[in-house]
Amino acid sequence: MTLDWDKLRVFYHVAKAQSFNRASHDLNIAQSALSRSVQLLEHLLKVQLFNRVPKGLVLTKEGEILLEKVEEMVSSLEDAKSAIQEEFLEPRGALKVATTVALASLWLVEIIPGFLKKYPGIELDIIGHDEKLDIKTREADVSIRPFIQDQQNLTQDYLFSCFLQLYASPEYLKEHGVPRTVSDLNNHHIITFGESTIRPYTDIDWPLRVGAKPNNMRKPYISINSSRGASRLAELGLGIVALSKEFPGIKEMNLVNILPEIQGPTIDLYYVYPLALKSSKRVQVLKEYLIQSIPIEHKNVTLI
């Protein structure tokens, strides 16, 4: 029995998306065509690969076994593609970089123009998402995130640390007053990510708790799942926001650092990629460029 790779590819994307609808959007293929492809694959294998549930699809035991094998095939194909691209003298080819929404919108966008000018042969695909993409199966080639525990097949190179502090616009402070102590935050408007969003790091809503009494956490004035959006709302005078002082461009924002003695969480960021890409020119030149772009005072921060 010969299995058609196109059917396996469709199965892989449907299994990852856990939905014909989402897979249809990702592949730009009609749902009916995806459903027929999966049905034919199930017929060939003489097993059921998915259980249909109200919220989408759940893999059967047989489906889980097949997905594990297809993931290995996808990873091998990506490794082969990378090896072919590395034959060129200059770094070139596609490079998927996954990171948080905040890092993509407030940090990478400021750095990438210079990188692409230096390496025009590289085709960057930046994925700003607060969920962790699986780089073992090459949903992304590189991830820029906090350290990932228990991942022996990944290389994780330390980049720098973000130190979160509080900011507000001069207009907001003129109208509402400047908080002099951390307890003064109880009388101010706090802009946060909120409890309902995916959390790219653990203590994302610390401005609601810092200096507050136990079991009496502040309520956010506005919640928004975008650091760019949150900083813009603060610039418009709607409240106080937590941002990293390491982000390029923050000095150009219409924001003032308040309560500078109050230090929020420290987020240590790493450049993460599979061991199979350790010799990849594209992966290495991006890492080197990012490190060169980090201000000297942040390059050798002691980890805590």
Secondary structure, DSSP 4 states (H G I P E B T S, - for coil): -PPPHHHHHHHHHHHHHTSHHHHHHHHT--HHHHHHHHHHHHHHHTS--EEEETTEEEE-HHHHHHHHHHHHHHHHHHHHHHHHHTTSSS--EEEEEEE-HHHIIIIIHHHHHHHHHH-TTEEEEEEE-SSPP-TTTTS-SEEEESPPSS-TTEEEEEEEEEEEEEEE-HHHHHHH----SGGGGGGS-EEE--TTS--SSTTTTGGGTTTPPTT-PPPPSEE-S-HHHHHHHHHTTS-EEEEETTSTTGGGSS-EEESTT----EEEEEEEEEGGGTT-HHHHHHHHHHHHHS-GGGTTPPP-
